Amino acid sequence: MGFYFVDPKTYRKYKDQVLELSHAVQINFQEQLPADQRQPGLSDSQIAQRLSIEEHVVREIRCVAERDKYPIDEFEVAIRFKDKACRDYAARGMSSVMSKYVKRAKKKGSASSEPEKS
């Protein structure tokens, strides 16, 4: 793959839109939300179609913009988080991320099966 450069004007014009539409900003994508409420990020191809620009332009803008938006230590934190989640999954069959939801569901289930106190 060769070196590619995006004109600074193009970068400034699309940077915020590309980041907002991409997986860089993750809101309302969680599995526990109903399907009609999930809003996962779009692929570079989908963003390119939506903004009517080429996919490789979107990719270059996204890669540069993510590094502009997030400090390097945030990437390191994300790597440690993902590593822990993978190791927990390998050890227990469930990531540490999901275990809190399972505990919460169990707690709700046991609370509803207990007799009401008067």
N, C-alpha and C positions, 0 to 999 in steps of 0.2 A: 504494500500500500504506500502510495506516495504522500508527499506533504501537500496539505491543502490549506488555503488561506481564505478567510471571509473578510470582505471589505468592512472596515469599522462602522460605516454608516448602516450597513445591513445588520451587523451584529447588534448595534444599539436599537435598531428598529424592532427586531424580533426577539431579543434576549428575554424579556419579561414574559412574553406570550409562550415561548418555547419552554421555559422553566415551569410555568404554571400548568401547561398541558402535559408535561413529561412526568416520569416517575420520581423526579427530583423532589417534588412537593407531594407528599403522600397524605391525603385526607380522604376520609370516607371510603376506604377500600377494604376495610376489615371484613373477615369472613363472618363475624357474628352479626353484621348488619344485613337486613333483608336485601336481596339482589337488586331491587329497584332503587335502593338508596346508596349502593356502592358506586363510587366514581373513581376507578383506577386510572392511573396515568395512561397516556397514549404512547404508542410506539413512535419512533422517528418517522416511519413511513406515514402513519396516520396524521401526525402533526404536519408533515410536509403537504399532505393532501388538504388539510384544513386551512393552512396558511398560504397555499398555492406557491410554494417554493420547493426547491429540489431537496430530496432526502439527505444527501451528503452535506448540504448547507445546514439543515436542521441539526444533524449529528455534530458538526463542528461547533455550531452555536451552543448546543447543549453541553458539550464537554467543557468548553471554555467557561461558559456561564456558571456551571456547577462549581468550578474551581474559584471563580470570582465570588460566588455567593457564600460558600462554606469554607471556613478555615481548615487547614490541613489536619489539625487535631480532631476535628469532627469526623473526618474520614477514619482516623485511627480508632476513635470510640466506636464507630459503626463496625469496623472490622472485629474488634474485641466482642461486641454484642453478638454479631453473627456467629463468630467462633464459639461462644458460650452456648448459643441456641443450638448449634449443630452438635456440639459435644453432649449437651443434655439430651437431645433427641436420640443420639446413638446409645447413650447409657440407659435411658428410661422409656424410649419410644414416644416421648413428648418433649417439646422444647420448653424451656423455662418461661417463655413468653406465654404459651397457652396454658400452663399449669395454673396460673391465677384464675383464669376463666373456668377451668374445671373445678377448682376448689370453691369458687363462688357458686357454681351451679349445684354442687353437692350440698353446700351449706343451705341454699334455698330449698333443695329437695328434702333435706332432713328437717328443716324448719316447718315445711308444710305437712310433713307426715307426723309431727308431734301433736299430741292433743292440745287444744287450746286451754289456757289457764283462765279461770274465772275469778 
